[in-house]
Amino acid sequence: MIASVQAWRPPLGSLYELNFDAAMFTNMNSTGIGAVIRNNMGEVMAAMFAKGPAIADSEEANVLACRRALEFVVDAGFVGLEIEGDNATVMKFLASLCAIKSRLGNIYEDICVLVAGCRCQSFLWVKRSANRVAHSLAKYASLIEEDIYWMEESSPPALKALYMDSISMND
């Protein structure tokens, strides 16, 4: 007897949304990484920001930010994700789930391994205006020396962006 195998799906309404972004600080030879995880009600479940190394371009900054955000997701134990970012190139590569033949291929491969662990449901490109919380966290990283993480609360640097998001959701 052969058992049918179905793809794992989280119970309805239990998806989490991960938004990530990167900011480049050329004057400081570094980058900022920001990520926010929300539940299906839009409530912040966790957030983080970190300072990263100097990089070559926006694609590299964003693919590194995605990997860092997914490491955070896995460590925090979240599963059933919709992943959103505002870099079209990165999101297109991630959505394709095929072997990436690029200078950043090894980082994309790392992301594929992390995604398998958190049961990612989709990769979506979003406009910068829909990613402003993650972007504000990434920009704020220029002011820190160590990575900062929050669980089940809103990070103070993101409060204004969260407020703006709540207004736009209610329009």
Secondary structure, 3 states (H helix, E strand, C coil): CCCCCCCCCCCCCCCEEEEEEEEEEHHHCEEEEEEEEECCCCCEEEEEEEEEECCCCHHHHHHHHHHHHHHHHHHHCCCCEEEEECCHHHHHHHHHCCCCCCCCHHHHHHHHHHHHHHCEEEEEECCHHHHHHHHHHHHHHHHCCCCEEEECCCCHHHHHHHHHHHHHHHC
